[in-house]
Amino acid sequence: MHAWVVTSHPEVITVLKNYSASLAPPLRNCSAVSCLCNTPRAFAPANAELGGKAIPKGSRVVAVLAAGNRDPDRFSDPDRLDLLRHDNRHLAFGRAAHFCFGAPLARMKGQIAFTKLLTRRFRGQL
């Protein structure tokens, strides 16, 4: 998915060209934008209200976890790709007890793959 971010946001190349540190922080922000979070499905155990909408008991509900990465109450300008956003506590790898054990490996593999992609595909631009 990070390749999609690079090809659909050309300004990424410019940011990375001027970024001298590890690619880890920008990759974390790419993860927030291109999140492939699970969407757990369940049934409402009781009548409830969420965002002004009534949810009757027994209704099928879906939690779109990736929407949390675009929460305007949590992130300023949440729909803008900001590779250098300092406050990047997103949900791409879950949170707390539901945090993905493979996240460190996925980040490392992503950094290696992303670096190869950038040096091979955008050689003249970096």
Secondary structure, DSSP 8 states (H G I E B T S, - for coil): -HHHHHHH-THHHHHHHT--S-SHHHHHHHHHHT------EEE-SS-EEETTEEE-TT-EEE--GGGGGG-TTTSSSTTS--TT-S----STT--GGG--TTHHHHHHHHHHHHHHHHHHHSTTT-
